[in-house]
Amino acid sequence: MDNDAWNGWLGQVVVVDTNSNFVYIGTLARVIEHFVELKDADAHDRGEGLSTKEQYVMEAKRFGVKPNRKEVSVRKTAIVSLSKLDDVLLY
């Protein structure tokens, strides 16, 4: 995806799933050559805690994002999927 394709996502609260133990939820602020930058982000290590990634993301949708970072950069090559938090379906 080139940088212009990200424009519709800027300013949106997004869920960034990575090929590591981390999932990020925050406001997409900027996209540069190798990174996406999130503001007011929750960087969550899926290896810690008892909930699955899906449960964790649904809790963020139900109760709001609880930021633990003012800003975080995620390497584009580590991104497995990206979705708007508004598009997460609760079940």
N, CA, C and O atoms as CSV, one atom per row, in Angstrom:
chain,resi,resn,atom,element,x,y,z
A,1,MET,N,N,0.853,-1.169,0.000
A,1,MET,CA,C,0.000,0.000,0.000
A,1,MET,C,C,0.902,1.237,0.000
A,1,MET,O,O,1.739,1.390,0.890
A,2,ASP,N,N,0.740,2.114,-0.983
A,2,ASP,CA,C,1.568,3.312,-0.990
A,2,ASP,C,C,1.022,4.332,0.009
A,2,ASP,O,O,-0.093,4.188,0.508
A,3,ASN,N,N,1.812,5.355,0.292
A,3,ASN,CA,C,1.458,6.305,1.340
A,3,ASN,C,C,0.142,7.031,1.070
A,3,ASN,O,O,-0.585,7.332,2.016
A,4,ASP,N,N,-0.187,7.321,-0.189
A,4,ASP,CA,C,-1.435,8.010,-0.505
A,4,ASP,C,C,-2.658,7.165,-0.184
A,4,ASP,O,O,-3.712,7.711,0.143
A,5,ALA,N,N,-2.541,5.860,-0.269
A,5,ALA,CA,C,-3.664,4.968,0.013
A,5,ALA,C,C,-4.060,5.011,1.487
A,5,ALA,O,O,-5.166,4.603,1.841
A,6,TRP,N,N,-3.181,5.492,2.334
A,6,TRP,CA,C,-3.467,5.568,3.775
A,6,TRP,C,C,-4.278,6.805,4.142
A,6,TRP,O,O,-4.773,6.890,5.266
A,7,ASN,N,N,-4.429,7.763,3.238
A,7,ASN,CA,C,-5.049,9.043,3.576
A,7,ASN,C,C,-6.435,8.915,4.209
A,7,ASN,O,O,-6.745,9.665,5.134
A,8,GLY,N,N,-7.269,7.999,3.747
A,8,GLY,CA,C,-8.597,7.814,4.311
A,8,GLY,C,C,-8.586,7.262,5.720
A,8,GLY,O,O,-9.606,7.289,6.410
A,9,TRP,N,N,-7.448,6.766,6.148
A,9,TRP,CA,C,-7.309,6.190,7.483
A,9,TRP,C,C,-6.788,7.200,8.499
A,9,TRP,O,O,-6.941,6.996,9.703
A,10,LEU,N,N,-6.179,8.281,8.033
A,10,LEU,CA,C,-5.594,9.269,8.935
A,10,LEU,C,C,-6.661,9.870,9.836
A,10,LEU,O,O,-7.752,10.212,9.377
A,11,GLY,N,N,-6.342,9.999,11.123
A,11,GLY,CA,C,-7.281,10.552,12.093
A,11,GLY,C,C,-8.260,9.540,12.657
A,11,GLY,O,O,-9.039,9.863,13.554
A,12,GLN,N,N,-8.228,8.318,12.142
A,12,GLN,CA,C,-9.122,7.254,12.604
A,12,GLN,C,C,-8.448,6.436,13.704
A,12,GLN,O,O,-7.229,6.268,13.704
A,13,VAL,N,N,-9.253,5.929,14.645
A,13,VAL,CA,C,-8.723,4.996,15.638
A,13,VAL,C,C,-8.642,3.633,14.953
A,13,VAL,O,O,-9.641,3.120,14.448
A,14,VAL,N,N,-7.442,3.056,14.940
A,14,VAL,CA,C,-7.205,1.823,14.206
A,14,VAL,C,C,-6.620,0.741,15.111
A,14,VAL,O,O,-6.028,1.025,16.153
A,15,VAL,N,N,-6.803,-0.494,14.686
A,15,VAL,CA,C,-6.215,-1.664,15.323
A,15,VAL,C,C,-5.133,-2.156,14.367
A,15,VAL,O,O,-5.413,-2.479,13.213
A,16,VAL,N,N,-3.903,-2.210,14.853
A,16,VAL,CA,C,-2.783,-2.672,14.047
A,16,VAL,C,C,-2.301,-3.996,14.631
A,16,VAL,O,O,-1.711,-4.033,15.711
A,17,ASP,N,N,-2.559,-5.075,13.909
A,17,ASP,CA,C,-2.098,-6.391,14.318
A,17,ASP,C,C,-0.751,-6.623,13.644
A,17,ASP,O,O,-0.582,-6.349,12.455
A,18,THR,N,N,0.202,-7.130,14.415
A,18,THR,CA,C,1.552,-7.315,13.878
A,18,THR,C,C,1.958,-8.784,13.906
A,18,THR,O,O,1.275,-9.629,14.485
A,19,ASN,N,N,3.076,-9.058,13.272
A,19,ASN,CA,C,3.608,-10.414,13.263
A,19,ASN,C,C,4.426,-10.709,14.524
A,19,ASN,O,O,5.155,-11.699,14.582
A,20,SER,N,N,4.300,-9.849,15.519
A,20,SER,CA,C,4.937,-10.060,16.823
A,20,SER,C,C,3.825,-10.299,17.856
A,20,SER,O,O,2.667,-10.487,17.482
A,21,ASN,N,N,4.162,-10.292,19.118
A,21,ASN,CA,C,3.156,-10.448,20.173
A,21,ASN,C,C,2.338,-9.188,20.392
A,21,ASN,O,O,1.379,-9.200,21.164
A,22,PHE,N,N,2.700,-8.106,19.726
A,22,PHE,CA,C,2.049,-6.825,19.988
A,22,PHE,C,C,0.898,-6.526,19.034
A,22,PHE,O,O,0.957,-6.806,17.837
A,23,VAL,N,N,-0.148,-5.947,19.612
A,23,VAL,CA,C,-1.240,-5.350,18.855
A,23,VAL,C,C,-1.322,-3.908,19.349
A,23,VAL,O,O,-1.169,-3.640,20.541
A,24,TYR,N,N,-1.564,-2.986,18.423
A,24,TYR,CA,C,-1.605,-1.565,18.749
A,24,TYR,C,C,-2.983,-1.020,18.409
A,24,TYR,O,O,-3.555,-1.351,17.371
A,25,ILE,N,N,-3.511,-0.177,19.299
A,25,ILE,CA,C,-4.779,0.495,19.051
A,25,ILE,C,C,-4.543,1.975,19.324
A,25,ILE,O,O,-4.129,2.349,20.422
A,26,GLY,N,N,-4.802,2.811,18.334
A,26,GLY,CA,C,-4.588,4.246,18.516
A,26,GLY,C,C,-5.024,5.012,17.291
A,26,GLY,O,O,-5.512,4.434,16.319
A,27,THR,N,N,-4.846,6.313,17.344
A,27,THR,CA,C,-5.246,7.195,16.242
A,27,THR,C,C,-4.106,7.278,15.230
A,27,THR,O,O,-2.989,7.670,15.566
A,28,LEU,N,N,-4.406,6.905,13.991
A,28,LEU,CA,C,-3.390,6.952,12.939
A,28,LEU,C,C,-3.085,8.415,12.624
A,28,LEU,O,O,-3.934,9.147,12.115
A,29,ALA,N,N,-1.864,8.820,12.934
A,29,ALA,CA,C,-1.476,10.221,12.800
A,29,ALA,C,C,-0.679,10.512,11.536
A,29,ALA,O,O,-0.825,11.566,10.918
A,30,ARG,N,N,0.166,9.554,11.165
A,30,ARG,CA,C,1.065,9.822,10.037
A,30,ARG,C,C,1.571,8.517,9.461
A,30,ARG,O,O,1.745,7.528,10.174
A,31,VAL,N,N,1.805,8.530,8.155
A,31,VAL,CA,C,2.394,7.381,7.469
A,31,VAL,C,C,3.616,7.888,6.723
A,31,VAL,O,O,3.531,8.785,5.885
A,32,ILE,N,N,4.752,7.293,7.048
A,32,ILE,CA,C,5.983,7.662,6.355
A,32,ILE,C,C,6.539,6.421,5.673
A,32,ILE,O,O,5.901,5.368,5.691
A,33,GLU,N,N,7.700,6.528,5.084
A,33,GLU,CA,C,8.206,5.466,4.223
A,33,GLU,C,C,8.154,4.074,4.846
A,33,GLU,O,O,7.639,3.145,4.225
A,34,HIS,N,N,8.667,3.914,6.038
A,34,HIS,CA,C,8.756,2.583,6.634
A,34,HIS,C,C,7.898,2.387,7.876
A,34,HIS,O,O,7.845,1.285,8.421
A,35,PHE,N,N,7.223,3.442,8.330
A,35,PHE,CA,C,6.484,3.371,9.587
A,35,PHE,C,C,5.101,3.996,9.484
A,35,PHE,O,O,4.864,4.882,8.664
A,36,VAL,N,N,4.190,3.518,10.333
A,36,VAL,CA,C,2.942,4.222,10.606
A,36,VAL,C,C,3.064,4.732,12.038
A,36,VAL,O,O,3.613,4.050,12.904
A,37,GLU,N,N,2.554,5.921,12.276
A,37,GLU,CA,C,2.637,6.514,13.597
A,37,GLU,C,C,1.243,6.661,14.191
A,37,GLU,O,O,0.328,7.184,13.555
A,38,LEU,N,N,1.107,6.187,15.421
A,38,LEU,CA,C,-0.158,6.280,16.145
A,38,LEU,C,C,0.014,7.230,17.317
A,38,LEU,O,O,1.065,7.257,17.958
A,39,LYS,N,N,-1.023,8.009,17.594
A,39,LYS,CA,C,-1.063,8.887,18.763
A,39,LYS,C,C,-2.029,8.287,19.773
A,39,LYS,O,O,-2.948,7.550,19.413
A,40,ASP,N,N,-1.807,8.614,21.047
A,40,ASP,CA,C,-2.685,8.147,22.128
A,40,ASP,C,C,-2.964,6.658,21.954
A,40,ASP,O,O,-4.114,6.231,21.854
A,41,ALA,N,N,-1.902,5.891,21.923
A,41,ALA,CA,C,-1.981,4.481,21.552
A,41,ALA,C,C,-1.859,3.549,22.751
A,41,ALA,O,O,-1.247,3.871,23.769
A,42,ASP,N,N,-2.460,2.396,22.585
A,42,ASP,CA,C,-2.329,1.288,23.517
A,42,ASP,C,C,-1.470,0.239,22.819
A,42,ASP,O,O,-1.895,-0.372,21.839
A,43,ALA,N,N,-0.257,0.036,23.332
A,43,ALA,CA,C,0.625,-1.015,22.832
A,43,ALA,C,C,0.437,-2.199,23.761
A,43,ALA,O,O,0.840,-2.150,24.923
A,44,HIS,N,N,-0.168,-3.256,23.259
A,44,HIS,CA,C,-0.533,-4.401,24.101
A,44,HIS,C,C,0.239,-5.646,23.689
A,44,HIS,O,O,0.217,-6.053,22.527
A,45,ASP,N,N,0.918,-6.242,24.657
A,45,ASP,CA,C,1.642,-7.490,24.440
A,45,ASP,C,C,0.670,-8.646,24.649
A,45,ASP,O,O,0.233,-8.904,25.770
A,46,ARG,N,N,0.337,-9.335,23.573
A,46,ARG,CA,C,-0.626,-10.439,23.637
A,46,ARG,C,C,-0.114,-11.600,24.485
A,46,ARG,O,O,-0.897,-12.448,24.911
A,47,GLY,N,N,1.178,-11.644,24.730
A,47,GLY,CA,C,1.749,-12.713,25.535
A,47,GLY,C,C,1.494,-12.528,27.022
A,47,GLY,O,O,1.672,-13.459,27.807
A,48,GLU,N,N,1.076,-11.328,27.411
A,48,GLU,CA,C,0.777,-11.046,28.812
A,48,GLU,C,C,-0.734,-10.990,28.997
A,48,GLU,O,O,-1.443,-10.458,28.144
A,49,GLY,N,N,-1.217,-11.519,30.075
A,49,GLY,CA,C,-2.650,-11.484,30.340
A,49,GLY,C,C,-3.344,-12.737,29.853
A,49,GLY,O,O,-2.755,-13.575,29.171
A,50,LEU,N,N,-4.600,-12.843,30.218
A,50,LEU,CA,C,-5.364,-14.054,29.916
A,50,LEU,C,C,-6.283,-13.927,28.709
A,50,LEU,O,O,-6.730,-14.939,28.169
A,51,SER,N,N,-6.575,-12.700,28.274
A,51,SER,CA,C,-7.523,-12.543,27.174
A,51,SER,C,C,-6.841,-12.764,25.827
A,51,SER,O,O,-5.644,-12.524,25.670
A,52,THR,N,N,-7.635,-13.228,24.858
A,52,THR,CA,C,-7.127,-13.367,23.498
A,52,THR,C,C,-7.045,-11.987,22.865
A,52,THR,O,O,-7.573,-11.011,23.399
A,53,LYS,N,N,-6.384,-11.920,21.735
A,53,LYS,CA,C,-6.288,-10.644,21.018
A,53,LYS,C,C,-7.676,-10.128,20.678
A,53,LYS,O,O,-7.950,-8.941,20.854
A,54,GLU,N,N,-8.557,-10.993,20.194
A,54,GLU,CA,C,-9.904,-10.573,19.827
A,54,GLU,C,C,-10.675,-10.044,21.032
A,54,GLU,O,O,-11.366,-9.030,20.930
A,55,GLN,N,N,-10.560,-10.718,22.161
A,55,GLN,CA,C,-11.230,-10.244,23.376
A,55,GLN,C,C,-10.695,-8.871,23.769
A,55,GLN,O,O,-11.459,-7.983,24.147
A,56,TYR,N,N,-9.402,-8.707,23.679
A,56,TYR,CA,C,-8.785,-7.441,24.050
A,56,TYR,C,C,-9.279,-6.306,23.146
A,56,TYR,O,O,-9.608,-5.222,23.628
A,57,VAL,N,N,-9.328,-6.555,21.859
A,57,VAL,CA,C,-9.781,-5.531,20.909
A,57,VAL,C,C,-11.257,-5.204,21.138
A,57,VAL,O,O,-11.648,-4.038,21.083
A,58,MET,N,N,-12.070,-6.215,21.391
A,58,MET,CA,C,-13.492,-5.962,21.648
A,58,MET,C,C,-13.681,-5.162,22.937
A,58,MET,O,O,-14.568,-4.311,23.006
A,59,GLU,N,N,-12.869,-5.420,23.948
A,59,GLU,CA,C,-12.940,-4.628,25.185
A,59,GLU,C,C,-12.591,-3.167,24.908
A,59,GLU,O,O,-13.203,-2.265,25.479
A,60,ALA,N,N,-11.615,-2.932,24.038
A,60,ALA,CA,C,-11.258,-1.562,23.669
A,60,ALA,C,C,-12.414,-0.882,22.956
A,60,ALA,O,O,-12.651,0.310,23.149
A,61,LYS,N,N,-13.133,-1.633,22.137
A,61,LYS,CA,C,-14.291,-1.046,21.450
A,61,LYS,C,C,-15.410,-0.752,22.448
A,61,LYS,O,O,-16.027,0.312,22.391
A,62,ARG,N,N,-15.671,-1.676,23.351
A,62,ARG,CA,C,-16.747,-1.490,24.340
A,62,ARG,C,C,-16.462,-0.361,25.318
A,62,ARG,O,O,-17.335,0.459,25.600
A,63,PHE,N,N,-15.235,-0.320,25.836
A,63,PHE,CA,C,-14.924,0.561,26.960
A,63,PHE,C,C,-13.982,1.714,26.617
A,63,PHE,O,O,-13.698,2.560,27.464
A,64,GLY,N,N,-13.504,1.744,25.389
A,64,GLY,CA,C,-12.596,2.808,24.969
A,64,GLY,C,C,-11.141,2.380,25.046
A,64,GLY,O,O,-10.783,1.452,25.771
A,65,VAL,N,N,-10.324,3.067,24.292
A,65,VAL,CA,C,-8.893,2.791,24.251
A,65,VAL,C,C,-8.261,3.393,25.504
A,65,VAL,O,O,-8.555,4.530,25.874
A,66,LYS,N,N,-7.407,2.635,26.141
A,66,LYS,CA,C,-6.679,3.109,27.322
A,66,LYS,C,C,-5.210,3.281,26.918
A,66,LYS,O,O,-4.418,2.344,27.013
A,67,PRO,N,N,-4.859,4.489,26.467
A,67,PRO,CA,C,-3.503,4.701,25.955
A,67,PRO,C,C,-2.435,4.478,27.012
A,67,PRO,O,O,-2.599,4.855,28.172
A,68,ASN,N,N,-1.338,3.859,26.591
A,68,ASN,CA,C,-0.148,3.756,27.432
A,68,ASN,C,C,1.069,4.342,26.716
A,68,ASN,O,O,2.195,4.238,27.202
A,69,ARG,N,N,0.833,4.954,25.562
A,69,ARG,CA,C,1.868,5.648,24.804
A,69,ARG,C,C,1.264,6.929,24.219
A,69,ARG,O,O,0.146,6.906,23.705
A,70,LYS,N,N,1.997,8.042,24.294
A,70,LYS,CA,C,1.561,9.263,23.614
A,70,LYS,C,C,1.683,9.088,22.112
A,70,LYS,O,O,0.862,9.576,21.335
A,71,GLU,N,N,2.742,8.370,21.725
A,71,GLU,CA,C,3.001,8.142,20.305
A,71,GLU,C,C,3.780,6.850,20.161
A,71,GLU,O,O,4.628,6.529,20.993
A,72,VAL,N,N,3.490,6.112,19.104
A,72,VAL,CA,C,4.235,4.893,18.813
A,72,VAL,C,C,4.368,4.760,17.300
A,72,VAL,O,O,3.452,5.098,16.551
A,73,SER,N,N,5.515,4.265,16.866
A,73,SER,CA,C,5.746,3.997,15.447
A,73,SER,C,C,5.807,2.489,15.253
A,73,SER,O,O,6.460,1.776,16.015
A,74,VAL,N,N,5.118,2.017,14.224
A,74,VAL,CA,C,5.090,0.591,13.915
A,74,VAL,C,C,5.652,0.413,12.514
A,74,VAL,O,O,5.214,1.063,11.565
A,75,ARG,N,N,6.618,-0.469,12.403
A,75,ARG,CA,C,7.229,-0.733,11.095
A,75,ARG,C,C,6.194,-1.376,10.174
A,75,ARG,O,O,5.552,-2.356,10.551
A,76,LYS,N,N,6.032,-0.837,8.983
A,76,LYS,CA,C,5.037,-1.340,8.027
A,76,LYS,C,C,5.227,-2.821,7.723
A,76,LYS,O,O,4.243,-3.546,7.573
A,77,THR,N,N,6.457,-3.282,7.628
A,77,THR,CA,C,6.687,-4.685,7.287
A,77,THR,C,C,6.226,-5.628,8.384
A,77,THR,O,O,6.080,-6.826,8.139
A,78,ALA,N,N,5.990,-5.115,9.598
A,78,ALA,CA,C,5.518,-5.951,10.711
A,78,ALA,C,C,3.995,-6.044,10.760
A,78,ALA,O,O,3.448,-6.853,11.509
A,79,ILE,N,N,3.303,-5.218,9.963
A,79,ILE,CA,C,1.839,-5.170,10.014
A,79,ILE,C,C,1.243,-6.363,9.270
A,79,ILE,O,O,1.544,-6.605,8.101
A,80,VAL,N,N,0.384,-7.104,9.983
A,80,VAL,CA,C,-0.333,-8.233,9.398
A,80,VAL,C,C,-1.702,-7.775,8.918
A,80,VAL,O,O,-2.155,-8.163,7.842
A,81,SER,N,N,-2.362,-6.937,9.734
A,81,SER,CA,C,-3.654,-6.390,9.335
A,81,SER,C,C,-3.884,-5.068,10.036
A,81,SER,O,O,-3.299,-4.780,11.081
A,82,LEU,N,N,-4.748,-4.274,9.436
A,82,LEU,CA,C,-5.113,-2.978,9.986
A,82,LEU,C,C,-6.610,-2.809,9.778
A,82,LEU,O,O,-7.118,-3.043,8.682
A,83,SER,N,N,-7.309,-2.408,10.819
A,83,SER,CA,C,-8.740,-2.143,10.680
A,83,SER,C,C,-9.116,-0.967,11.555
A,83,SER,O,O,-8.430,-0.656,12.529
A,84,LYS,N,N,-10.209,-0.317,11.199
A,84,LYS,CA,C,-10.730,0.760,12.031
A,84,LYS,C,C,-11.416,0.125,13.232
A,84,LYS,O,O,-12.117,-0.877,13.097
A,85,LEU,N,N,-11.212,0.710,14.403
A,85,LEU,CA,C,-11.853,0.169,15.605
A,85,LEU,C,C,-13.366,0.181,15.437
A,85,LEU,O,O,-14.046,-0.710,15.945
A,86,ASP,N,N,-13.904,1.167,14.739
A,86,ASP,CA,C,-15.352,1.231,14.481
A,86,ASP,C,C,-15.849,0.033,13.688
A,86,ASP,O,O,-17.025,-0.321,13.776
A,87,ASP,N,N,-14.964,-0.602,12.909
A,87,ASP,CA,C,-15.367,-1.741,12.080
A,87,ASP,C,C,-15.294,-3.084,12.813
A,87,ASP,O,O,-15.680,-4.115,12.261
A,88,VAL,N,N,-14.799,-3.072,14.057
A,88,VAL,CA,C,-14.737,-4.303,14.843
A,88,VAL,C,C,-16.152,-4.690,15.246
A,88,VAL,O,O,-16.901,-3.873,15.782
A,89,LEU,N,N,-16.515,-5.951,14.982
A,89,LEU,CA,C,-17.835,-6.454,15.329
A,89,LEU,C,C,-17.790,-7.130,16.684
A,89,LEU,O,O,-16.891,-7.922,16.967
A,90,LEU,N,N,-18.755,-6.816,17.511
A,90,LEU,CA,C,-18.843,-7.432,18.832
A,90,LEU,C,C,-19.686,-8.680,18.756
A,90,LEU,O,O,-20.689,-8.721,18.044
A,91,TYR,N,N,-19.288,-9.682,19.478
A,91,TYR,CA,C,-20.083,-10.919,19.546
A,91,TYR,C,C,-20.072,-11.447,20.952
A,91,TYR,O,O,-20.681,-12.481,21.228
